[in-house]
């Protein structure tokens, strides 16, 4: 990814979406975050985007938008690792999931903000480095970040961006909801307009891998004209811990991934067959 595109993503994620307390958001990096041990959120009482609330997109009194995520790029995972990306594919790829999880440990104090922005670098939690862990181990350990970075590392993909369809988690009463179809349609439409549309315009992905059937269907319904199914848009099995622990998840996920990389011409058919053989997927 060129520097201009990376700067645009930084501003989108850490100025418009989550309000990071920095004088130089264009150069806000994982190293800056790690030196602080967490995101420093502006003391504005909000914490991040409230465009849905101010535009009255949330129509039900029992519904509220709470947890806030942001996107992450290959560069964020490998930051500080001295990785040499020579020979890696620079094809732009989007990994997209549904909505933020509700692990309270990674979010800012609800008493300080009207929302709860993540205080950890989303998708790359706990300042951990995953690149020395094998692909096999990463599918077994049932961690999203480890799974994604193992794919980047194993298949030498230097330009992957990971994000959610909707950036804020939904609470219905006291219950957290993750299903995009539980959100008000106006919230989803507004979040797409304010963030996902812009992410797609910046990244211009050659392939989109949607994790889970709901994500795949929602993305296809909105963006299918520009990202045709089985040409640029591919459905991946959801990497939740309960699914990752099932026998056959690794084979299913990597098979779908390799087929998508091949159909989108990121790898050749010969490379695909070699990976199938080396990973014992046949």
C-alpha positions as CSV (number, residue, x, y, z in Angstrom):
1,X,0.0,0.0,0.0
2,X,1.4,3.4,-0.9
3,X,2.0,6.0,1.8
4,X,-0.9,8.3,0.7
5,X,-3.4,5.5,1.1
6,X,-2.0,4.4,4.4
7,X,-2.3,8.0,5.7
8,X,-5.9,8.2,4.5
9,X,-6.7,5.0,6.4
10,X,-5.0,6.4,9.6
11,X,-7.1,9.5,9.4
12,X,-10.3,7.5,8.8
13,X,-9.6,5.1,11.7
14,X,-8.0,7.3,14.3
15,X,-9.5,10.7,13.7
16,X,-13.0,10.2,12.2
17,X,-13.9,6.8,13.7
18,X,-12.0,6.6,17.0
19,X,-10.7,9.9,18.5
20,X,-7.1,9.2,19.2
21,X,-5.3,11.9,21.2
22,X,-2.4,12.7,18.9
23,X,-1.1,15.8,17.1
24,X,0.0,13.8,14.1
25,X,-2.7,11.2,13.2
26,X,-1.2,10.7,9.7
27,X,1.9,9.2,11.4
28,X,0.1,7.3,14.2
29,X,1.6,3.9,14.1
30,X,1.6,0.6,16.0
31,X,4.9,1.6,17.6
32,X,3.3,4.8,19.0
33,X,0.4,2.8,20.3
34,X,2.7,0.1,21.8
35,X,4.8,2.7,23.6
36,X,1.7,4.0,25.3
37,X,0.5,0.3,25.9
38,X,-2.9,1.3,24.6
39,X,-4.7,3.9,22.5
40,X,-4.9,7.3,24.2
41,X,-8.5,8.4,23.6
42,X,-9.3,12.1,23.5
43,X,-11.0,13.3,26.6
44,X,-14.0,14.6,24.7
45,X,-16.6,12.6,26.5
46,X,-17.5,10.8,23.2
47,X,-14.5,8.7,22.3
48,X,-15.4,8.3,18.7
49,X,-17.9,8.6,15.9
50,X,-21.4,9.6,16.9
51,X,-22.8,10.3,13.4
52,X,-25.6,7.7,13.8
53,X,-26.7,9.2,17.0
54,X,-26.7,12.8,15.8
55,X,-28.5,11.9,12.6
56,X,-31.1,9.9,14.5
57,X,-30.3,6.6,12.8
58,X,-30.8,4.7,16.0
59,X,-34.6,4.7,16.1
60,X,-35.4,2.2,18.9
61,X,-35.1,3.4,22.5
62,X,-33.9,0.0,23.6
63,X,-31.0,0.0,21.1
64,X,-27.7,1.6,21.6
65,X,-24.3,1.6,19.8
66,X,-21.5,0.8,22.3
67,X,-18.2,-1.0,21.5
68,X,-16.1,0.6,18.7
69,X,-13.6,-1.1,16.5
70,X,-11.2,0.1,13.7
71,X,-9.4,-1.5,10.8
72,X,-5.9,-3.0,10.7
73,X,-3.4,-3.5,7.9
74,X,-0.6,-6.0,7.3
75,X,1.9,-3.3,8.2
76,X,0.3,-3.0,11.7
77,X,0.8,-6.8,12.3
78,X,4.4,-6.8,11.2
79,X,5.4,-3.4,12.6
80,X,8.8,-3.5,14.2
81,X,9.4,-7.1,13.1
82,X,12.1,-6.3,10.5
83,X,10.2,-8.4,8.0
84,X,11.5,-8.2,4.5
85,X,8.5,-8.0,2.2
86,X,10.6,-8.6,-1.0
87,X,8.8,-11.1,-3.2
88,X,5.5,-10.8,-1.3
89,X,2.3,-10.1,-3.2
90,X,1.2,-6.4,-2.9
91,X,-2.3,-7.2,-4.3
92,X,-4.9,-5.3,-2.2
93,X,-7.1,-7.7,-0.2
94,X,-9.9,-7.1,2.2
95,X,-10.8,-9.4,5.1
96,X,-14.2,-8.4,6.4
97,X,-16.1,-9.5,9.4
98,X,-19.4,-8.5,10.9
99,X,-19.3,-6.3,14.1
100,X,-17.2,-5.7,17.2
101,X,-17.0,-8.3,19.9
102,X,-17.9,-7.5,23.5
103,X,-14.7,-8.5,25.3
104,X,-14.8,-5.6,27.9
105,X,-11.1,-5.8,28.6
106,X,-10.1,-4.2,25.3
107,X,-12.5,-1.2,25.4
108,X,-12.2,2.2,27.2
109,X,-14.0,2.9,30.4
110,X,-17.8,3.4,29.8
111,X,-17.9,5.9,32.6
112,X,-15.6,8.3,30.6
113,X,-17.2,8.1,27.2
114,X,-20.7,7.9,25.7
115,X,-19.3,5.0,23.7
116,X,-16.6,2.5,24.4
117,X,-13.8,2.7,21.7
118,X,-11.2,0.0,21.7
119,X,-8.2,0.9,23.7
120,X,-6.2,-1.9,22.1
121,X,-5.1,-2.0,18.5
122,X,-8.1,-3.9,17.1
123,X,-7.3,-7.2,15.4
124,X,-3.8,-7.0,16.9
125,X,-4.6,-7.3,20.6
126,X,-2.2,-7.3,23.6
127,X,0.9,-6.1,21.8
128,X,1.6,-9.6,20.7
129,X,3.7,-10.6,17.7
130,X,2.3,-13.6,15.8
131,X,4.6,-14.0,12.9
132,X,6.8,-16.7,14.3
133,X,3.9,-19.0,15.0
134,X,3.0,-21.6,12.4
135,X,-0.2,-21.6,10.3
136,X,-1.2,-24.9,11.9
137,X,-0.9,-23.5,15.4
138,X,-2.7,-20.3,14.6
139,X,-5.8,-22.2,13.4
140,X,-5.7,-24.3,16.6
141,X,-5.3,-21.5,19.1
142,X,-8.6,-19.9,18.0
143,X,-7.4,-16.3,17.9
144,X,-8.6,-14.0,15.1
145,X,-5.4,-11.9,15.0
146,X,-3.2,-15.0,15.0
147,X,-5.2,-16.6,12.3
148,X,-5.1,-13.6,10.0
149,X,-1.4,-12.9,10.4
150,X,-0.6,-16.5,9.8
151,X,-2.4,-16.3,6.5
152,X,-0.5,-13.1,5.6
153,X,2.8,-14.7,6.6
154,X,2.3,-18.1,5.0
155,X,1.0,-16.9,1.7
156,X,3.2,-13.8,1.6
157,X,0.4,-11.2,1.4
158,X,1.7,-7.7,2.2
159,X,-1.4,-5.7,1.5
160,X,-4.3,-7.1,3.6
161,X,-6.8,-4.9,5.4
162,X,-9.0,-6.3,8.1
163,X,-12.2,-4.5,9.3
164,X,-15.8,-5.0,10.3
165,X,-18.9,-4.3,8.2
166,X,-20.2,-2.1,11.0
167,X,-17.7,-0.4,13.3
168,X,-19.9,-0.1,16.4
169,X,-21.3,-3.0,18.5
170,X,-25.0,-3.1,19.1
171,X,-26.7,-3.4,22.5
172,X,-30.4,-4.3,22.7
173,X,-31.3,-3.6,26.3
174,X,-28.6,-5.4,28.3
175,X,-27.8,-7.9,25.5
176,X,-25.0,-7.5,23.0
177,X,-26.0,-8.3,19.4
178,X,-23.6,-9.2,16.6
179,X,-26.0,-10.0,13.8
180,X,-26.0,-7.2,11.3
181,X,-29.7,-7.8,10.6
182,X,-30.5,-6.8,14.2
183,X,-29.2,-3.2,13.5
184,X,-31.5,-0.5,12.2
185,X,-31.1,-0.4,8.5
186,X,-30.3,3.3,8.7
187,X,-27.4,2.6,11.0
188,X,-25.9,0.1,8.6
189,X,-26.5,2.4,5.6
190,X,-24.9,5.3,7.5
191,X,-21.9,3.3,8.6
192,X,-21.3,2.0,5.1
193,X,-21.5,5.5,3.7
194,X,-19.2,7.0,6.3
195,X,-16.6,4.2,6.6
196,X,-16.8,1.1,4.4
197,X,-17.4,3.1,1.2
198,X,-14.3,5.1,2.0
199,X,-12.2,2.0,2.9
200,X,-13.1,0.4,-0.4
201,X,-12.3,3.5,-2.3
202,X,-8.9,3.8,-0.6
203,X,-8.0,0.1,-0.7
204,X,-9.5,-0.9,-4.1
205,X,-9.4,-4.6,-3.2
206,X,-8.6,-7.1,-5.8
207,X,-10.3,-9.7,-3.6
208,X,-12.8,-9.5,-0.8
209,X,-13.0,-12.4,1.7
210,X,-16.2,-12.1,3.7
211,X,-16.1,-14.2,6.9
212,X,-19.5,-15.7,7.5
213,X,-22.7,-16.0,5.5
214,X,-24.3,-12.9,6.9
215,X,-21.3,-10.8,6.1
216,X,-21.1,-12.3,2.6
217,X,-24.7,-11.6,1.9
218,X,-24.8,-8.1,3.3
219,X,-21.6,-7.2,1.3
220,X,-22.9,-8.8,-1.9
221,X,-26.3,-7.0,-1.6
222,X,-24.6,-3.6,-1.3
223,X,-21.4,-4.0,-3.4
224,X,-22.1,-7.0,-5.6
225,X,-22.0,-4.9,-8.8
226,X,-18.4,-3.8,-8.2
227,X,-17.4,-7.0,-6.5
228,X,-19.0,-10.0,-8.3
229,X,-19.4,-13.2,-6.4
230,X,-16.7,-15.8,-7.2
231,X,-14.7,-13.3,-9.2
232,X,-13.8,-10.7,-6.5
233,X,-16.0,-11.6,-3.6
234,X,-15.6,-14.9,-1.7
235,X,-17.3,-16.4,1.3
236,X,-15.1,-17.7,4.1
237,X,-16.2,-19.8,7.1
238,X,-16.5,-17.6,10.2
239,X,-13.4,-17.8,12.5
240,X,-15.2,-17.8,15.8
241,X,-13.6,-20.0,18.5
242,X,-16.4,-22.5,18.4
243,X,-16.0,-23.0,14.6
244,X,-12.2,-23.0,14.7
245,X,-12.3,-25.8,17.2
246,X,-14.3,-28.0,14.9
247,X,-12.6,-30.8,12.9
248,X,-12.1,-29.7,9.3
249,X,-12.2,-25.9,9.9
250,X,-8.6,-25.4,8.8
251,X,-9.1,-27.4,5.6
252,X,-12.3,-25.6,4.8
253,X,-11.0,-22.1,5.4
254,X,-7.7,-22.6,3.6
255,X,-9.5,-24.2,0.6
256,X,-11.9,-21.3,0.3
257,X,-9.0,-18.9,0.6
258,X,-6.8,-20.5,-2.1
259,X,-9.7,-20.8,-4.5
260,X,-10.4,-17.1,-4.0
261,X,-6.8,-16.1,-4.4
262,X,-6.6,-18.1,-7.6
263,X,-9.9,-16.8,-9.1
264,X,-8.9,-13.2,-8.4
265,X,-5.6,-13.9,-10.0
266,X,-3.5,-13.1,-7.0
267,X,-1.9,-16.5,-7.2
268,X,-1.7,-18.8,-10.3
269,X,-3.4,-22.1,-10.6
270,X,0.0,-23.8,-10.3
271,X,0.7,-22.0,-7.1
272,X,-2.8,-22.9,-5.8
273,X,-2.2,-26.6,-6.5
274,X,1.3,-26.5,-4.9
275,X,-0.3,-25.0,-1.7
276,X,-3.0,-27.6,-1.7
277,X,-0.3,-30.3,-1.8
278,X,2.0,-28.8,0.7
279,X,-0.9,-28.1,3.2
280,X,-2.4,-31.5,2.7
281,X,-5.7,-30.1,1.5
282,X,-6.3,-32.5,-1.3
